[in-house]
Amino acid sequence: MKIDRLIGILSVLLQQEKVTAPYLADKFEVSRRTVNRDIEDLCKAGIPLVTTQGSGGGISIMEGYKLEKTLLTSAEMQAILTGLKSLDSVAGTSRYRQLMEKLDVRSTTLASNSHIVIDLSSYYKTTLAPKIEMIQDAIENRRYITFHYYAPKGESVRKIEPSLLVFQWSSWYVRGYCTDREDHRLFKLNRMLELKVLPEQFPEREEEPYELNADSAYDRQIPVKAVFVPEMRWRLIEEYGADSFTELEDGRLLFQFDFADEENIFSWILSFADKVELLEPARLRARLLNIAEGIRSKYKDRQ
């Protein structure tokens, strides 16, 4: 949260001619030593701050230095506020709203521009929010976390050095250095049970940059071709886009897309029931038939 605090301190200095270190320490709930380090960091970043001692002293921006009173436009601040509100929606807290108050953002500035709402909460909010809070604290304090993890390849107990919370592919993940695999891994929060934050700290580690690119996350090497009835157009558009299919002369939709995992192909195709026919890969047609026959055998004697 240091960068948030630095922006907050700079915002206060832009709003007030001079403030004291105790005032900043109390406002941002840190020690005076931390405030002094923050002031040094702002100076290193090129903001000329002046500290004067004695009665009437304090911290101020150097006289004559040109700096806009508003660091961000109303539209830019509105975008930030919308994003921070969305984080509160999933975390179940008001920590980000409190951050905006610390930045001295007045609702009158933004009220006329509040036309976007992002709600990241889910059906698992009662279990998800505590996990996010625990992981946030562990990241900020460099504490190990352990958990039971349930994945398609089996169950395991993991211990990681958490470094990043990620919302991607409509789900929440934590990225960290796994002590067992000795590499950085991504773990889905909804698959984690018995999450614990350990008292021991992990050493600082050079973090590998995280590529926020869905295409790089999966090695899509299974080209799929299928034909859908026209009524399924809405799902293809919603899930894979209008470019994923072409309309045939009889009105049916020829879908083509590359998948990374056969199990995902089966679960997706079966969700359409009899509204789709899988054409390629040919080897998967036989497996799909076996799955269908297995389902039929479970129900045929109960009619």
N, C-alpha and C positions, 0 to 999 in steps of 0.2 A: 504493500500500500504506500510505499515511499513516494512514488511518482505522483500519486493523488495528493499527498501532503504537500509536496513541493509546489504543485499547481495551486493548491489552496492557499499556501503562504503568499505566493506571488499575487494571487487575486486579492487577498486582504491588503497587501501593500499598495495595490493599485487603487483600492477603495478608500484607504486611510493614509493620511500624510505620514504618520509615524506611529509605530506600535512597539511595545516592549516584548522582550523574550518571554517573561512570565505569562503575558497575555496570550502569545502564540502557543506556549506550552499547554496552557489550560484549554484553549480552543480546540487544539488537535490531540489533546490527551496523551502527550508525550513529555519527556523530561526536558529541562532547559539545555542539557548537553546535546540532546537530539536536535533541538531547534538550532543550536549553534552550528552543528554539522550540516544541517539543511541550508542555513544561510551561506556557509562556505561553498556548498555544492551549487547554489544559485549563482554565486559570484564566478565560480569556475565555468558555468554555462554562459557567461557573458552579461549577466544582469548586474550592473554596478550598485551594490547595496552599501549603505553607510551606517555604521554603528557609533552612536555617541553616548558617552557616560554622564553620570551625574543627574541632577534634577532636570526634568524635562527631556532627558535623553531617550534613546530608543533606536529602532531600526527603521530605515527609510530608503527610498530609491534616490540615488544621487541627483541633486538639483541640476536641471538643464538636460537630463537624459530624456530623450524622446521615446515614449512607450505608450501605445494606445491604452486607454482605460479599460477597454473591452478586448480581451484576448481573442474571443470568438464572436462570430455574428450570432444573432438570435436564432437563425435557422440551424447553425452548427451546434449551438448549445441545446436546442430542442432535440436534435438527433442524439446527442450524448445522453440527455435526460431520458429519452425513450428507451435507449439501450440499458441504462442503469435500472429503470423501472422494470424492464423485462427480467433482469437478474434477480430483483426482489421477488418477482412472481414465482420463481422456481426455488429460491433459497428459503422462502418463508420468513424472511427477516425484513428489516427496514434499513439495513446498513448502508445501502446505496442512496436511499433517499436522504439519510443523514449526511452522506458525503456531499450531496448537492447543496444541503443547507450550509455545510462548512465552506463550500465554494462561494457562498453568498449569492446563490442564484435565486432571484425573486420570482414568485409565481406570476406576477403581473407581466413580466417580460415575456413569458412563454405561453400564457393562457390562450392567447389568440392563435397560436400556431400548433395546438395539440391535436393533430389530426391522424396520428399513427399510434396504434396500441399493439404491443407484442407481448403475448402471454405464453411463457415457456413452461408453465406448470403442467403436470401430467396426472394420470390416474394413480401414479405411485408417489404422489407428493409427500404423504406422511412418512414414507421410508426414504425418499430421495433427498428431501431437504436436509435432514440430519447428516446424511453422508456427505453432501456438498459442504456443509459447515465444518465437519470434522476434517475433510481433506483440505479445505482452505486454510484452516489453522495449522495443519501439518506442513503444508507448503511454506507458509509464512515463517514457521519456526524450525524448518528443516528437520522434521520428525519422521521416522519410518512409520509406515502403515502396513498392517497385515490383514489378510482376508481370505475367506474361502471363495474360490472362483469356479463358476460352472459354465463350461464352454462346450461346443459340439464335440471336441476331441476328448472330453472327460473333465473330471473334477481335480482341483489342486489347491494347495495352500500357498499363497504368494506373500512375499515381503518386498516392498518396493520403496524407492526414494521418490515420492510424488513431486512433480514439477509443474504440471499444467492441467487445468480443468478444461475440457473441450466439449462444446455442443456441436455435433455434426451428425449428418444422416438421421436427423430427428431424435437423437438420443444423447445422453450425457456420458462422457468418458473421462478417465483420469490417465494421464501419461506420466510415466516414471521409469526409473532405472530398476529393473528387476534383478535382485541379487542372485537368484537361481540361474536365470538365463544369461546374466552378465551383459545385458543389452537393454535399450529402451523399448518399452512395450506400451500398448494402448489397451485399457481394460474398461469394459462397459459397466457402469455403476449398477444397473439393474441385475447384473449377474453376480454381484458381490454380496456376500453375507458374512456376518460376524466380523465386521470392520472394526479394527482397533488402531488407535494411535499410540505408538510406543514412546516411552520417555527418552530413549536415546536419540541423539542427533546424528544425522549423516553428514559427511564432509561435503564441502562445496565441490560440485562437479561441473565441468564445462558442458553446457546443455546443447544438444544437437537441435538445430532449427526444425520446427514442426511445419510440414508442408500442408497447408489447408486446401488440399486439392483432392476431391473425392476420387478422381480418376487414378491418382497415384497410390491410393490406399488398397486397391484391389488389382490383381493381375488377371484381367479379363481375357481369357484365352479360349472360351467356349462360345462360338457363334451359334445363336439360336434363331430358328426360323419357325414361325407358327402362323396359323390362320385363325382369325377371330370373327365372330358374328358382328354385324354392324352395331348392335346394342352395347358393345363393349368399348366403343370408341372413346367414351368419356374416361374410362380407367387408363387406357393407353396414353391418352393426352396428359392426364393427371400424373401418372407415375413415370412415364418415359418421354413424354413430349410428342408433338405432332409429327416430328421428323422421323419417329421410330417406325412408322408404318406407311403403307401405300394402299389405296383403295383398288380392289380388283373389279373386273367388269360386272361380276355378279353382286357387287356391293360388300363382299367380305373384305376384311382388312388383313393384309400381309405384313406381319410384324417381324423385324430383324434387329437383333441387339446382341452384344457380347456380354456373357456372364462369367463370373469368376468361380462359382461353386455349383456343382450339380444338385446338391440338396436344395439350394435356393431356387433353382429352376423348377424342381418338382413341386415344392410348396407353393410357388407362384402360379404355375400352370394349373394345379389342382384347385386353387382358389376360384377358378373360373368355371369349375364343374364341366358341363358339356358345351360350353360356349366357345371352346377353343380346340384346335387340333395341332399337336406338335409335329412339325415336319422334319426338322433337323435339330441336333444330330440324330442320325438314324438309330444309333446304339441306345439312345435314351428312350426311344419309342417302346422298345421291348421292356425296359425297366419300368416305364410308366404303366404299361399293360399289366405287369406283374403286381404293381402297387394297386391298381384298380381292381384286379381279381382278388387280391388279399382283402381289400375293403368289402367287396361284394360277399366274400365267404363269411364275413363276420355278421352280416345282416340277412342273408338269404333264408336262414332257418328261423328267423324271428318275425316273419311276415304274418 
